[in-house]
Amino acid sequence: MRNNIGQINVNSTLVKVEHLSKKFDKLSIFSNLSFEVEVGESVAFLGPSGCGKTTLIRMIAGLDEDYTGEITRNYNKIGYVFQEPRLIPWKTVYENLRFVIEDDKKIDETLKIMKLDGFQDFRPAKLSGGMRQRVNLARALLNDPDLLLLDEPFTFLDLHTKLSIIEDILEGKNQRTFSMIIVTHDVREALLMSDKIVLLSNKPTKILEEFDVAQIPKNIMDEEFLKRESEILNTIVRRWSEV
């Protein structure tokens, strides 16, 4: 295993994974994965439940180093958004964010981007699930990450809340310019948030196909969006049945 951390360069590869393999005892999780994520690019990894998506994102973040192969990281800072908000329950929204960075101006800006202004004095228990996840996202964005990692952050949210938060994340990306890696089993989420979708198999997980979706309108009511969603779903049914 090699673990390289470099300096960020415009128009460069932000993350490069080469021949990544991993086992839990005798169970093979990944088999010879290789891919790249460019600076400013958003990539969604779409795979069935249990295929190791969370393990993959942890390895990219440097939280799991038990693998063979090489991960080259050309970023300085990351933001990590988990499936469930991990907020400090006895602190207010503002105090949770100030725990990350003591920059009131940046906190105020991030609260506005994530539509949390007016909720800064609330404790997590007083917030809905969607609002808690907004705080979770705001916390991840505070340090101006080069790379935002999203580990199925919308699993427990209704469609309206999910779409609203995705819209705000994309707006934040336009304002601050960062790359994203999203892991999900939801085709619609992947289409909305990414420039490229990487389709994963079940264990031992390998890459089945890649889809370029950068030019697809990010609107679930758009005819082109719906057509592309249908095409990808048909491919998933076919490819997963082959494995």
Secondary structure as GFF3:
##gff-version 3
##sequence-region A 1 243
A	DSSP	beta_strand	2	5	.	.	.	ID=ss1
A	DSSP	beta_strand	13	24	.	.	.	ID=ss2
A	DSSP	beta_strand	27	38	.	.	.	ID=ss3
A	DSSP	beta_strand	42	46	.	.	.	ID=ss4
A	DSSP	alpha_helix	53	61	.	.	.	ID=ss5
A	DSSP	beta_strand	68	73	.	.	.	ID=ss6
A	DSSP	beta_strand	78	81	.	.	.	ID=ss7
A	DSSP	alpha_helix	93	98	.	.	.	ID=ss8
A	DSSP	alpha_helix	104	113	.	.	.	ID=ss9
A	DSSP	three_ten_helix	124	126	.	.	.	ID=ss10
A	DSSP	alpha_helix	129	141	.	.	.	ID=ss11
A	DSSP	beta_strand	147	151	.	.	.	ID=ss12
A	DSSP	alpha_helix	159	176	.	.	.	ID=ss13
A	DSSP	beta_strand	179	184	.	.	.	ID=ss14
A	DSSP	alpha_helix	187	193	.	.	.	ID=ss15
A	DSSP	beta_strand	196	200	.	.	.	ID=ss16
A	DSSP	beta_strand	207	212	.	.	.	ID=ss17
A	DSSP	alpha_helix	223	242	.	.	.	ID=ss18
###
